């Protein structure tokens, strides 16, 4: 089962075991990761599950689609590693992924 690490705004690392086929957002909600608000429930319509993917992982994830890219444009602090956790599906290939939770309350 893949392990995903979420680094919170306070710098705490929350390591979660994740079942393949679920989104990172679902994993974060199920594990009560602080800062993942997920107001739209994973419909790519709010950007309150915004995370920063560590640079070493960016090339290993599927590319942004137009909808996610547009939604990220509405975030307060978009960075090169910005992604919506609702759009990243857990798979064995991302075992060890680390993401930092953005300020999703801004």
C-alpha positions in Angstrom: 0.0 0.0 0.0 1.6 3.3 -1.0 2.6 5.8 1.7 2.0 9.5 1.2 3.4 12.2 3.4 1.5 15.5 3.9 3.5 18.3 5.5 1.2 20.7 7.3 1.5 24.5 7.6 3.0 23.9 11.1 5.7 21.7 9.6 4.3 18.4 11.0 4.6 15.4 8.7 1.5 13.2 8.5 2.3 9.9 6.9 -0.7 8.0 5.5 -1.1 4.6 4.0 -3.2 5.1 0.8 -5.2 2.7 -1.2 -4.7 2.8 -4.9 -7.5 4.4 -6.9 -8.3 7.0 -4.3 -7.3 10.7 -4.7 -4.7 12.3 -2.4 -7.6 14.6 -1.2 -9.6 11.6 -0.1 -6.6 10.2 1.7 -6.0 13.5 3.4 -9.7 13.8 4.5 -9.8 10.2 5.7 -6.7 10.9 7.8 -7.8 14.3 9.0 -4.8 16.1 7.6 -5.0 19.7 8.7 -5.4 22.3 5.9 -7.1 20.1 3.4 -10.5 21.7 3.3 -12.0 20.1 0.1 -15.1 22.2 0.0 -16.2 20.8 -3.4 -15.7 17.2 -2.4 -13.2 16.5 -5.2 -15.0 18.0 -8.2 -12.0 20.3 -9.1 -14.2 23.3 -8.4 -12.7 25.1 -5.4 -8.9 24.6 -5.0 -9.2 24.1 -1.2 -7.2 20.9 -1.5 -4.2 22.8 -3.0 -0.8 21.2 -2.3 2.8 21.7 -3.3 4.4 18.6 -4.8 8.1 18.1 -4.0 10.1 18.9 -7.1 11.5 15.4 -7.3 8.0 14.0 -7.9 6.6 16.5 -10.4 7.8 14.6 -13.5 6.3 11.3 -12.1 2.8 12.6 -11.9 0.3 13.0 -14.7 0.3 16.4 -16.3 -2.2 19.1 -15.3 -5.3 19.2 -17.4 -6.9 22.5 -18.4 -9.5 22.4 -15.7 -7.0 21.9 -12.9 -4.7 24.5 -14.4 -7.5 27.1 -14.5 -8.5 26.3 -10.9 -4.9 26.7 -9.7 -4.9 30.2 -11.3 -7.5 31.2 -8.7 -5.2 30.2 -5.7 -3.5 32.7 -3.5 0.0 31.4 -3.9 0.5 29.2 -7.0 4.0 27.8 -7.3 5.6 25.5 -9.9 4.7 22.4 -7.8 1.1 23.4 -7.2 -1.5 20.7 -7.7 -5.0 20.0 -6.5 -4.8 16.9 -4.4 -8.3 15.8 -5.7 -6.7 15.4 -9.2 -3.8 13.1 -8.1 -4.8 9.4 -8.0 -3.0 7.1 -5.6 -1.0 4.4 -7.4 1.9 2.1 -6.4 4.2 4.3 -8.6 3.8 7.3 -6.2 4.7 5.3 -3.0 6.8 7.8 -0.9 5.3 10.9 -2.4 5.6 14.0 -0.2 3.4 17.1 -0.6 3.1 20.3 1.4 -0.4 21.6 2.3 -1.0 25.1 0.9 -2.9 27.7 2.9 -6.3 26.6 1.8 -8.1 29.0 4.2 -6.9 32.1 2.5 
